[in-house]
Amino acid sequence: MKCWTKYTNHIFGIVKCKSRARDVLFWIGMGQDIEDKVKACGLCAQHQSLNAKEPMLMPEIPERPWSKVATDLFEYQKQHYLLVVRLLLKVQKL
């Protein structure tokens, strides 16, 4: 079991650790062994709380049409264009 630790840095979490280990190693029950090892690691538990997902921020709803726009410059068939798009937000009711 010790050999896989040189290929993975298990403070990145179970999924990343499994992915990196699968690139170079395989044994029967490897996924479960890696999960057990990462769950038992104190350093992993310490870093896991630092990687908590942040709540999704809702953008503010425009008060008037065309009050929020997005722009992009692009080239098509050797012509340059400026694209301006009105941002629309639909609020879903729960």
C-alpha positions as CSV (number, residue, x, y, z in Angstrom):
1,M,0.0,0.0,0.0
2,K,2.9,2.3,0.6
3,C,4.0,2.4,-3.1
4,W,1.0,4.4,-4.3
5,T,1.6,7.4,-1.9
6,K,4.6,8.5,-4.0
7,Y,2.3,8.9,-7.0
8,T,-0.5,10.7,-5.3
9,N,-0.8,13.5,-2.8
10,H,-3.8,12.5,-0.9
11,I,-4.5,15.9,0.6
12,F,-6.3,16.7,-2.7
13,G,-9.1,14.3,-1.8
14,I,-10.4,10.9,-2.7
15,V,-11.4,11.5,-6.3
16,K,-8.2,13.2,-7.3
17,C,-6.1,10.6,-5.5
18,K,-7.9,7.7,-7.2
19,S,-7.5,9.3,-10.6
20,R,-3.7,9.9,-10.2
21,A,-3.2,6.4,-8.8
22,R,-5.1,4.7,-11.7
23,D,-2.7,6.4,-14.1
24,V,0.2,4.3,-12.9
25,L,-1.1,1.4,-10.7
26,F,-3.9,-1.1,-10.3
27,W,-4.8,-3.8,-7.9
28,I,-8.0,-5.4,-7.0
29,G,-9.8,-3.3,-4.4
30,M,-7.6,-0.3,-5.1
31,G,-10.5,2.2,-5.0
32,Q,-11.6,1.1,-1.6
33,D,-8.1,1.0,-0.2
34,I,-7.5,4.5,-1.3
35,E,-10.7,5.7,0.2
36,D,-9.9,4.1,3.5
37,K,-6.4,5.6,3.5
38,V,-7.6,9.1,2.7
39,K,-10.4,8.9,5.3
40,A,-8.0,7.8,8.0
41,C,-5.5,10.6,7.2
42,G,-5.5,13.4,9.7
43,L,-3.8,15.8,7.3
44,C,-6.5,15.1,4.7
45,A,-9.3,15.8,7.2
46,Q,-7.6,19.1,8.1
47,H,-7.4,20.2,4.5
48,Q,-10.9,18.9,3.5
49,S,-12.6,21.7,5.5
50,L,-10.4,24.3,3.7
51,N,-11.8,23.1,0.4
52,A,-15.5,23.6,1.3
53,K,-17.7,24.7,-1.6
54,E,-18.9,28.3,-1.6
55,P,-22.6,29.1,-2.0
56,M,-23.7,30.2,-5.4
57,L,-24.1,33.9,-5.7
58,M,-27.2,35.1,-7.5
59,P,-26.5,38.0,-10.0
60,E,-28.6,41.1,-9.6
61,I,-31.6,41.4,-11.9
62,P,-31.3,44.3,-14.4
63,E,-33.9,47.0,-13.8
64,R,-34.2,48.0,-17.5
65,P,-33.6,46.3,-20.9
66,W,-30.0,46.7,-22.1
67,S,-28.8,47.9,-18.7
68,K,-26.4,44.9,-18.6
69,V,-24.5,43.9,-21.7
70,A,-21.7,41.7,-22.6
71,T,-19.2,42.4,-25.5
72,D,-16.7,40.4,-27.5
73,L,-14.4,41.2,-30.4
74,F,-14.0,38.5,-33.1
75,E,-12.8,38.0,-36.6
76,Y,-14.8,36.2,-39.3
77,Q,-13.7,35.8,-42.9
78,K,-11.0,38.5,-42.4
79,Q,-13.5,41.0,-41.1
80,H,-13.4,42.3,-37.5
81,Y,-16.7,42.5,-35.5
82,L,-17.9,43.8,-32.2
83,L,-20.6,41.7,-30.7
84,V,-22.9,43.3,-28.1
85,V,-25.4,41.0,-26.3
86,R,-28.1,42.0,-23.8
87,L,-27.9,39.9,-20.6
88,L,-31.2,38.4,-19.6
89,L,-31.8,36.8,-16.3
90,K,-34.6,34.4,-15.6
91,V,-35.5,33.9,-12.0
92,Q,-36.7,30.4,-11.3
93,K,-39.4,30.2,-8.6
94,L,-39.1,27.3,-6.2
